[in-house]
Amino acid sequence: MEINPYAAPQAEVLQATTEDEQIRREYLNTEATIKSVGILYYLGTVALTAIGVIALTRDDPHKNEYDLLLGMLLIVMGIGMGIAAFGLRRLQNWARPLTILLSSVAVIIGLVNQSWGVVIHVYILAQVLGKRGKFVMTPEYHRVIAATPHVKRKTSVVMKVLLAVLLIILIGVIAANKLNR
């Protein structure tokens, strides 16, 4: 057998992974999901607070005390979602009970209104109440994050393409809606 001087080396390269790296890789998807819920809650904060302010300040002769109560309730829920979002984005354990409360209320409201939002909030509850979600929001996992800053979650090319297509469709729907007015 001839030796090719231009061939790539045939040595095996072993990468040593620490226990913290293994833990971080195991829980990385749960971590990303909970942080994504934080972003979703920030969007909910803006929407609920804006709708609450509009309900309180609109000039309507038929406005009654129920409209005022609804407006204040929406603002309070919006502020609560903002606080929960802040904690979720930082994986703080104190955000779990608030998230559970807000998502439970959203599930009840969604069941009454027969809304698809129920599915999203049930998923949020499953993530936050689950064993993985509990662990990701502990001081022990914060220590793992601090010990493994180089471990990052990689988004696949397929997901990036799907997100781009979804964004293009959304922009198209908004543009078509504006043109039809």
LOLUMFI-612909 format. One line per 4 residues: number of its first residue (from 1); their letters; for each residue x, y, z of N, C-alpha, C, O. Coordinates in Angstrom, 1 decimal, decimal comma. Each point is the difference from the previous one (the first is absolute). Layout:
BEGIN
NUM = a = X/Y/Z/X/Y/Z/X/Y/Z/X/Y/Z | ...
END
This chain:
BEGIN
1 = mein = 0,8/-1,2/0,0/-0,8/1,2/0,0/0,9/1,2/0,0/1,0/0,1/0,8 | -1,4/0,9/-1,7/0,8/1,2/-0,1/-0,5/1,1/1,0/-1,1/0,0/0,3 | 2,0/0,7/0,2/-0,3/1,1/0,9/-0,1/1,3/-0,8/0,9/0,4/-0,7 | -2,0/0,3/0,8/-0,3/1,2/-0,7/0,5/1,1/0,9/-0,6/0,2/1,1
5 = pyaa = 1,7/0,6/-1,5/0,5/1,1/0,8/-1,0/1,2/0,1/0,1/0,8/0,9 | -1,1/-0,8/-1,8/-0,9/1,1/0,0/-1,4/-0,3/0,7/-0,9/0,9/0,0 | 0,8/-2,1/0,5/-1,3/-0,4/0,7/-0,1/0,7/1,3/1,0/0,3/0,7 | -2,2/-0,1/-0,3/-0,3/0,6/1,3/0,4/-0,9/1,1/0,0/-1,3/-0,2
9 = pqae = 0,4/1,8/1,3/0,4/-0,9/1,1/-1,1/-0,9/0,5/-1,2/0,4/-0,1 | 1,5/-1,6/0,5/-1,0/-1,0/0,4/-0,2/-0,1/1,5/-0,5/-1,1/0,4 | 0,9/2,0/0,3/0,0/-0,1/1,5/-1,4/0,4/0,5/-0,7/0,8/-0,6 | 0,2/-1,5/1,6/-1,2/0,3/0,6/0,2/1,1/1,0/0,9/0,0/0,9
13 = vlqa = -1,8/1,0/-0,9/0,1/1,1/0,9/-1,2/-0,1/1,0/-1,2/0,0/-0,4 | 1,6/-0,2/1,6/-1,1/-0,2/1,1/-0,1/1,4/0,7/0,9/0,6/0,4 | -2,2/-0,3/-0,3/-0,3/1,2/0,8/-0,5/-0,4/1,4/-1,0/-0,7/0,1 | 1,6/1,2/0,9/-0,4/-0,3/1,3/-1,1/1,0/0,4/0,1/1,2/-0,2
17 = tted = -1,2/-1,8/0,6/-1,1/0,9/0,5/-0,2/-0,2/1,5/0,1/-1,1/0,5 | -0,3/2,2/0,1/-0,2/-0,1/1,4/-1,4/-0,3/0,4/-0,9/-0,1/-0,9 | 0,6/-0,2/2,1/-1,3/-0,4/0,4/-0,9/1,3/-0,2/-1,2/-0,2/-0,3 | 1,7/1,4/0,6/-0,8/1,2/-0,2/-0,4/0,1/-1,5/-1,2/0,4/-0,3
21 = eqir = 2,1/-0,7/-0,6/-0,3/0,1/-1,4/-1,1/-1,0/-0,4/-0,9/0,4/-0,8 | 1,0/-1,6/1,4/-1,1/-1,0/-0,3/-1,3/0,5/0,5/-1,0/-0,2/-0,7 | 1,0/0,7/1,9/-1,3/0,5/0,6/-0,6/1,1/-0,9/-1,1/0,1/-0,3 | 2,0/0,9/-0,1/-0,5/1,1/-0,7/-0,5/-0,4/-1,4/-1,0/0,5/-0,4
25 = reyl = 1,7/-1,4/-0,3/-0,5/-0,5/-1,3/-1,3/-0,8/0,2/-0,9/0,1/-0,9 | 0,7/-0,8/2,0/-1,2/-0,7/0,2/-1,2/0,9/0,2/-1,1/-0,3/-0,4 | 1,3/1,4/1,1/-1,1/0,9/0,4/-0,1/1,3/-0,9/-0,8/0,9/0,2 | 1,6/-0,9/-1,3/0,1/1,2/-0,8/-1,3/0,4/-0,7/-0,4/1,1/-0,1
29 = ntea = -0,3/-2,1/-0,4/-1,3/0,2/-0,7/-1,0/0,5/1,0/-0,8/0,9/-0,3 | 0,7/-1,4/1,5/-0,9/0,5/1,0/0,3/1,4/0,4/-0,9/0,8/0,1 | 2,2/-0,5/0,1/0,4/1,4/0,3/-0,4/0,9/-1,1/-0,6/1,1/0,3 | 0,8/-1,5/-1,6/-0,4/0,9/-1,1/-1,6/0,2/0,0/-0,5/1,1/-0,4
33 = tiks = -0,2/-2,2/0,6/-1,5/0,1/0,0/-0,5/1,0/1,1/-0,8/0,8/-0,3 | 1,4/-0,9/1,5/-0,5/0,8/1,1/0,4/1,5/-0,3/-0,8/0,9/0,2 | 2,0/-0,7/-0,8/0,3/1,4/-0,4/-0,9/0,5/-1,1/-0,3/1,2/0,0 | -0,1/-2,1/-0,9/-0,9/0,4/-1,1/-1,4/0,4/0,6/-0,6/0,9/-0,5
37 = vgil = 0,2/-1,7/1,5/-1,3/0,4/0,7/0,1/1,4/0,5/-0,9/0,8/0,0 | 2,1/-0,4/0,5/0,2/1,3/0,5/-0,2/1,1/-1,1/-0,6/1,0/0,3 | 1,1/-1,3/-1,5/-0,2/0,9/-1,1/-1,5/0,1/-0,3/-0,5/1,1/-0,2 | -0,2/-2,3/0,2/-1,4/0,0/-0,3/-0,8/0,8/1,1/-0,9/0,7/-0,3
41 = yylg = 1,4/-0,8/1,5/-0,7/0,8/1,1/0,3/1,5/-0,2/-0,8/0,8/0,4 | 2,0/-0,5/-0,9/0,2/1,5/-0,2/-0,9/0,5/-1,1/-0,5/1,1/0,2 | 0,2/-1,9/-1,2/-0,9/0,4/-1,1/-1,4/0,1/0,6/-0,8/1,0/-0,3 | 0,4/-1,9/1,2/-1,3/0,0/0,7/-0,1/1,3/0,9/-1,1/0,5/0,1
45 = tval = 2,2/-0,2/0,5/0,0/1,2/0,8/-0,4/1,3/-0,8/-0,8/0,8/0,5 | 1,5/-0,7/-1,6/-0,3/1,2/-0,9/-1,5/0,0/-0,4/-0,7/1,0/0,1 | 0,3/-2,2/-0,6/-1,4/-0,1/-0,5/-1,0/0,3/1,1/-1,0/0,8/-0,2 | 1,1/-1,5/1,3/-1,0/0,1/1,1/0,0/1,4/0,6/-1,1/0,6/0,3
49 = taig = 2,2/0,0/-0,1/0,1/1,3/0,6/-0,6/1,0/-1,0/-0,7/0,9/0,4 | 1,0/-1,0/-1,7/-0,5/0,9/-1,0/-1,5/-0,1/0,0/-0,7/1,0/-0,1 | 0,1/-2,2/0,0/-1,4/-0,2/0,0/-0,7/0,6/1,2/-1,0/0,6/0,0 | 1,7/-0,9/1,2/-0,6/0,6/1,2/0,0/1,5/0,1/-1,0/0,6/0,4
53 = vial = 2,0/0,0/-0,9/0,1/1,5/0,0/-1,1/0,5/-1,0/-0,7/1,0/0,3 | 0,6/-1,6/-1,5/-1,0/0,4/-0,9/-1,4/-0,2/0,6/-0,9/0,9/-0,2 | 0,6/-2,0/0,9/-1,3/-0,2/0,6/-0,3/1,1/1,1/-1,1/0,4/0,2 | 2,2/0,0/0,5/-0,2/1,0/1,0/-0,2/1,4/-0,5/-0,7/0,8/0,5
57 = trdd = 1,4/-0,5/-1,6/0,0/1,4/-0,5/-0,9/0,3/-1,2/-0,1/1,1/-0,4 | -0,5/-2,1/-0,2/-0,8/0,3/-1,2/-1,2/0,8/0,4/-0,6/-0,1/1,1 | 0,2/0,9/-2,0/-1,2/0,9/0,2/-1,2/-0,7/-0,6/-0,3/0,1/-1,2 | -0,5/-0,8/2,1/-1,1/-0,7/-0,5/-1,2/0,3/1,0/0,2/-0,2/1,2
61 = phkn = -1,3/0,7/-1,8/-1,1/0,3/0,9/-0,6/-1,3/0,7/-0,7/0,1/1,0 | 0,9/-1,2/-1,6/-0,5/-1,3/0,6/0,9/-0,6/1,0/-0,3/-1,1/0,5 | 1,5/1,7/-0,2/0,9/-0,6/0,9/-0,5/0,0/1,4/-0,6/1,0/0,5 | 0,7/-2,2/0,2/-0,5/-0,1/1,3/1,1/-0,5/1,0/1,2/-0,1/-0,4
65 = eydl = -1,6/-0,2/1,6/1,0/-0,4/1,0/0,7/-1,3/-0,4/1,1/-0,3/0,5 | -1,8/-0,6/-1,2/0,6/-1,3/-0,4/1,1/0,2/-1,0/1,0/-0,7/0,0 | -1,2/1,7/-0,9/1,1/0,4/-0,9/1,2/0,5/0,7/1,2/-0,4/-0,3 | -1,4/1,2/1,3/1,1/0,5/0,8/0,7/-1,1/0,8/1,2/-0,1/0,1
69 = llgm = -2,0/-0,8/0,5/0,5/-1,2/0,7/0,9/-0,9/-0,9/1,0/-0,4/0,3 | -1,6/0,2/-1,5/0,7/-0,8/-1,0/1,3/0,6/-0,4/1,1/-0,6/-0,1 | -1,1/1,9/-0,1/1,2/0,8/-0,4/1,1/-0,1/1,1/1,2/-0,3/-0,3 | -1,6/0,4/1,5/1,0/-0,1/1,1/0,5/-1,4/0,2/1,2/-0,2/0,2
73 = lliv = -2,1/-0,8/-0,4/0,4/-1,4/0,1/1,0/-0,3/-1,1/1,0/-0,7/0,3 | -1,2/1,2/-1,5/1,0/-0,3/-1,1/1,3/0,7/0,3/1,1/-0,6/-0,3 | -1,1/1,8/0,8/1,3/0,7/0,4/0,7/-0,8/1,0/1,2/-0,2/0,0 | -1,9/-0,3/1,1/0,6/-0,7/1,0/0,6/-1,3/-0,5/1,1/-0,4/0,4
77 = mgig = -1,9/-0,3/-1,3/0,6/-1,3/-0,6/1,2/0,3/-0,8/0,9/-0,8/-0,1 | -1,0/1,9/-0,7/1,1/0,4/-0,8/1,3/0,2/0,8/1,1/-0,4/-0,4 | -1,3/1,2/1,5/1,2/0,2/0,9/0,5/-1,3/0,6/1,2/-0,2/0,1 | -2,1/-0,6/0,3/0,4/-1,4/0,5/0,7/-0,8/-1,0/1,0/-0,6/0,3
81 = mgia = -1,4/0,7/-1,6/0,7/-0,8/-1,0/1,4/0,6/-0,2/0,9/-0,7/-0,3 | -0,8/2,1/0,4/1,3/0,6/-0,2/1,0/-0,5/1,1/1,2/-0,2/-0,2 | -1,7/0,2/1,5/0,8/-0,5/1,1/0,4/-1,4/-0,2/1,2/-0,4/0,2 | -2,2/-0,5/-0,6/0,3/-1,4/-0,3/1,0/-0,1/-1,1/0,9/-0,9/0,1
85 = afgl = -1,0/1,7/-1,2/0,9/-0,1/-1,1/1,4/0,3/0,4/0,9/-0,6/-0,4 | -0,8/1,6/1,2/1,4/0,4/0,5/0,6/-1,2/0,7/1,2/-0,3/-0,2 | -1,9/-0,3/1,1/0,5/-1,2/0,8/0,3/-1,2/-0,9/1,0/-0,7/0,2 | -1,9/0,5/-1,2/0,2/-1,2/-0,9/1,2/0,2/-0,8/0,7/-1,0/-0,2
89 = rrlq = -0,5/2,2/-0,4/1,2/0,2/-0,8/1,3/-0,2/0,8/1,0/-0,3/-0,6 | -1,1/0,5/1,9/1,2/-0,2/0,8/0,0/-1,3/0,8/0,8/-0,3/0,8 | -1,8/-0,6/-1,2/-0,2/-1,3/0,7/-0,1/0,1/1,5/0,6/-0,8/0,7 | -1,3/1,8/-0,2/-0,1/0,2/1,4/-1,2/-0,9/0,6/-1,0/0,0/-0,6
93 = nwar = 1,3/-0,7/1,7/-1,0/-0,9/0,5/-1,2/0,8/0,5/-1,1/-0,6/0,0 | 1,2/1,8/0,4/-1,2/0,7/0,5/-1,0/0,3/-1,1/-1,1/0,4/0,3 | 1,5/-0,5/-1,5/-0,9/0,3/-1,1/-1,0/-1,2/-0,3/-1,0/0,1/-0,6 | 1,4/-1,3/1,1/-0,8/-1,2/-0,2/-1,5/0,2/0,5/-0,9/-0,3/-0,7
97 = plti = 0,7/0,6/2,0/-1,4/0,1/0,5/-0,8/1,1/-0,8/-1,2/-0,3/-0,3 | 1,8/1,4/0,0/-0,7/1,0/-0,8/-0,3/-0,5/-1,4/-1,1/0,3/-0,5 | 2,0/-1,0/-0,1/-0,3/-0,6/-1,3/-1,1/-1,0/0,0/-0,9/0,0/-0,8 | 0,9/-0,8/1,9/-1,0/-1,0/0,1/-1,4/0,6/0,2/-1,0/-0,4/-0,6
101 = llss = 1,0/1,5/1,4/-1,3/0,7/0,3/-0,5/0,6/-1,3/-1,1/-0,2/-0,4 | 2,0/1,0/-0,3/-0,4/0,7/-1,3/-0,4/-1,0/-1,1/-1,0/0,2/-0,6 | 1,7/-1,3/0,5/-0,4/-1,0/-1,1/-1,2/-0,7/0,4/-0,8/-0,4/-0,9 | 0,6/0,1/2,2/-1,3/-0,6/0,4/-1,2/0,9/-0,3/-1,0/-0,5/-0,4
105 = vavi = 1,1/1,7/0,8/-1,0/1,0/-0,3/-0,3/0,0/-1,5/-1,1/0,1/-0,5 | 2,2/-0,1/-0,3/-0,2/0,1/-1,5/-0,6/-1,3/-0,5/-0,8/0,1/-1,0 | 1,1/-1,2/1,6/-0,7/-1,3/-0,4/-1,5/0,1/0,3/-0,8/-0,4/-0,8 | 0,4/0,9/2,0/-1,4/0,1/0,3/-0,7/0,9/-0,9/-1,1/-0,3/-0,5
109 = iglv = 1,7/1,5/0,2/-0,6/0,9/-0,9/-0,1/-0,6/-1,4/-1,0/0,2/-0,7 | 2,0/-0,8/0,3/0,0/-0,7/-1,3/-1,0/-1,1/-0,2/-0,6/-0,1/-1,0 | 0,4/-0,6/2,1/-1,0/-1,1/0,0/-1,4/0,6/-0,2/-0,9/-0,5/-0,7 | 0,6/1,6/1,5/-1,3/0,7/-0,1/-0,2/0,5/-1,4/-1,1/-0,1/-0,6
113 = nqsw = 2,2/0,7/0,0/-0,2/0,6/-1,3/0,3/-0,9/-1,2/0,0/0,3/-1,1 | 0,3/-1,6/1,4/0,4/-1,0/-1,0/1,1/0,5/-0,9/-0,1/0,0/-1,2 | 1,2/0,4/1,9/1,2/0,6/-0,7/1,1/-1,0/-0,2/0,1/-0,9/0,8 | 0,7/1,1/-1,9/1,1/-0,9/-0,2/1,2/0,4/1,0/0,9/-0,8/0,1
117 = gvvi = -1,0/1,9/0,5/1,0/0,4/1,0/0,1/-1,0/1,1/1,1/0,0/0,7 | -2,1/-0,8/-0,4/0,0/-1,0/1,0/1,2/-0,9/-0,2/0,7/-0,4/1,0 | -0,5/-0,1/-2,2/1,0/-0,9/-0,3/1,4/0,6/0,3/0,8/-0,7/0,6 | -0,6/1,9/-0,9/1,3/0,7/0,3/0,2/0,0/1,5/1,1/-0,3/0,5
121 = hvyi = -2,1/0,7/0,3/0,1/0,2/1,4/0,1/-1,4/0,7/0,7/0,0/1,1 | -1,3/-1,0/-1,6/0,2/-1,3/0,6/1,4/-0,5/-0,2/0,6/-0,6/0,9 | 0,0/0,9/-2,1/1,4/-0,3/-0,3/0,9/0,7/1,0/1,0/-0,5/0,5 | -1,3/1,8/-0,3/0,8/0,8/0,9/-0,1/-0,6/1,4/1,1/-0,1/0,7
125 = laqv = -2,3/-0,3/-0,3/-0,1/-0,6/1,4/0,8/-1,3/0,0/0,6/-0,3/1,1 | -0,7/-0,5/-2,1/0,8/-1,3/0,0/1,5/0,3/0,1/0,7/-0,7/0,7 | -0,2/1,7/-1,4/1,4/0,3/0,1/0,4/0,5/1,4/1,0/-0,4/0,5 | -1,8/1,3/0,0/0,4/0,7/1,3/-0,2/-1,0/1,2/0,8/0,0/0,9
129 = lgkr = -1,9/-0,8/-1,0/-0,2/-0,9/1,1/0,8/-1,3/-0,1/0,1/-0,7/1,0 | 0,4/0,4/-2,2/0,7/-1,3/-0,2/1,3/0,0/0,8/0,5/1,0/0,5 | 0,0/-2,3/-0,4/1,3/-0,2/0,8/1,2/0,8/-0,6/0,8/0,6/0,7 | -0,8/-0,6/-2,1/1,1/0,8/-0,6/-0,1/1,5/0,2/1,0/0,6/0,3
133 = gkfv = -2,2/-0,1/-0,4/-0,3/1,4/0,2/0,4/0,4/1,4/0,5/1,1/0,3 | -0,8/-1,9/0,7/0,3/0,3/1,4/1,5/0,1/0,2/0,5/0,9/0,6 | 0,2/-1,9/-1,2/1,5/0,0/0,1/0,7/1,2/-0,6/0,9/0,5/0,5 | -1,4/-0,2/-1,7/0,6/1,1/-0,8/-0,1/1,3/0,8/0,8/0,9/-0,3
137 = mtpe = -1,7/-0,8/1,2/-0,2/1,3/0,7/0,5/-0,1/1,4/-0,4/0,8/0,9 | 1,4/-1,7/-0,7/0,6/-0,1/1,4/1,4/0,7/0,0/0,6/0,2/-1,0 | -0,1/0,1/2,2/1,3/0,6/0,1/1,1/-1,0/-0,5/1,0/0,4/-0,5 | -1,2/-1,7/0,6/0,9/-1,0/-0,5/0,2/0,1/-1,5/1,1/-0,1/-0,5
141 = yhrv = -2,2/0,3/-0,2/0,1/0,2/-1,4/0,6/1,3/-0,4/0,8/0,1/-1,0 | -1,0/0,9/1,8/0,7/1,3/-0,2/1,5/-0,2/0,1/0,8/0,6/-0,7 | -0,4/-1,4/1,6/1,5/-0,3/0,2/0,5/-0,8/-1,3/1,1/0,3/-0,4 | -1,9/-1,2/-0,1/0,4/-0,7/-1,2/0,1/1,0/-1,2/0,9/-0,1/-0,8
145 = iaat = -1,8/1,0/0,7/0,0/1,0/-1,1/1,3/0,8/0,2/0,7/0,3/-1,0 | -0,4/0,2/2,2/1,3/0,7/0,2/1,2/-0,7/-0,3/1,0/0,5/-0,5 | -1,0/-1,9/0,7/1,2/-0,8/-0,3/0,1/-0,4/-1,4/1,0/-0,4/-0,5 | -2,1/0,6/-0,3/0,0/-0,4/-1,4/-0,5/1,1/-1,0/-0,9/-0,2/-0,7
149 = phvk = 1,6/1,4/0,8/-0,5/1,0/-0,9/0,2/-0,3/-1,5/-0,6/0,6/-0,9 | 1,5/-1,5/0,6/0,3/-0,3/-1,4/-1,1/-1,0/-0,6/0,0/-0,1/-1,2 | -0,8/-0,5/2,0/-1,1/-0,9/-0,5/-1,1/0,9/-0,5/-0,7/0,6/0,8 | 0,4/-0,7/-2,1/-1,1/0,8/-0,5/-1,0/-0,9/-0,8/0,4/-1,1/-0,4
153 = rkts = -1,6/1,5/0,3/-1,0/-0,7/-0,8/0,1/0,4/-1,4/0,1/1,2/-0,3 | 0,0/-2,1/-0,6/0,1/0,3/-1,5/-1,4/-0,2/-0,6/-0,6/-1,1/0,1 | 0,2/2,1/-0,9/-1,3/-0,1/-0,7/0,3/-0,6/-1,4/0,9/0,5/-0,7 | -1,6/-1,5/0,4/0,2/-0,7/-1,3/-0,4/1,0/-1,2/-0,7/0,9/0,2
157 = vvmk = 1,3/-1,2/-1,3/-0,2/0,8/-1,2/-1,5/-0,2/-0,4/-0,6/1,0/-0,5 | 0,0/-2,1/0,7/-1,4/-0,3/-0,4/-0,9/1,0/0,8/-0,9/0,6/-0,5 | 1,2/-0,5/1,8/-0,8/0,9/0,9/0,1/1,4/-0,4/-0,9/0,8/0,0 | 2,1/-0,3/-0,4/0,2/1,3/-0,5/-0,7/0,3/-1,3/-0,6/1,1/-0,1
161 = vlla = 0,6/-2,1/-0,8/-0,8/0,2/-1,2/-1,5/0,0/0,3/-0,7/0,9/-0,6 | 0,2/-1,8/1,4/-1,4/0,0/0,4/-0,4/1,4/0,6/-1,1/0,5/-0,2 | 1,9/0,0/1,1/-0,2/1,3/0,6/-0,1/1,1/-1,0/-0,9/0,9/0,1 | 1,8/-0,9/-1,0/0,0/1,0/-1,1/-1,2/-0,1/-0,8/-0,6/1,0/-0,4
165 = vlli = 0,2/-2,2/0,0/-1,2/-0,2/-0,8/-1,3/0,5/0,8/-0,8/0,7/-0,6 | 0,8/-1,1/1,9/-1,1/0,5/0,8/-0,1/1,5/0,1/-1,1/0,6/-0,1 | 2,3/0,0/0,2/0,0/1,5/0,1/-0,4/0,6/-1,3/-0,7/1,0/0,0 | 1,1/-1,6/-1,1/-0,4/0,6/-1,4/-1,6/-0,2/-0,1/-0,6/0,9/-0,5
169 = ilig = 0,1/-2,0/0,9/-1,5/-0,2/-0,1/-0,7/1,0/0,9/-1,0/0,6/-0,4 | 1,5/-0,4/1,6/-0,6/1,0/0,9/0,0/1,4/-0,6/-1,0/0,7/0,1 | 2,2/-0,3/-0,6/0,1/1,3/-0,7/-1,0/0,1/-1,1/-0,7/1,0/-0,2 | 0,6/-2,1/-0,6/-1,0/0,0/-1,1/-1,4/0,1/0,4/-0,8/0,7/-0,6
173 = viaa = 0,4/-1,4/1,7/-1,3/0,1/0,5/-0,3/1,4/0,5/-1,1/0,6/-0,2 | 2,0/0,0/0,9/-0,2/1,4/0,5/-0,1/1,0/-1,2/-0,9/0,8/0,0 | 1,8/-1,0/-1,0/-0,1/0,9/-1,1/-1,3/-0,2/-0,8/-0,6/1,0/-0,4 | 0,1/-2,2/0,2/-1,2/-0,3/-0,7/-1,2/0,6/0,8/-1,0/0,5/-0,6
177 = nkln = 1,1/-0,5/1,9/-1,1/0,5/0,9/0,0/1,5/-0,2/-1,1/0,6/0,0 | 2,2/0,1/-0,1/0,1/1,4/-0,1/-0,5/0,5/-1,4/-0,7/1,0/-0,1 | 1,0/-1,8/-0,9/-0,5/0,3/-1,4/-1,5/-0,1/-0,1/-0,6/0,7/-0,8 | 0,0/-1,7/1,5/-1,4/-0,2/-0,1/-0,9/1,0/0,7/-1,2/0,0/-0,1
181 = r = 1,8/0,9/0,9/-0,8/0,9/0,8/-0,4/1,2/-0,9/-0,7/0,9/0,5
END
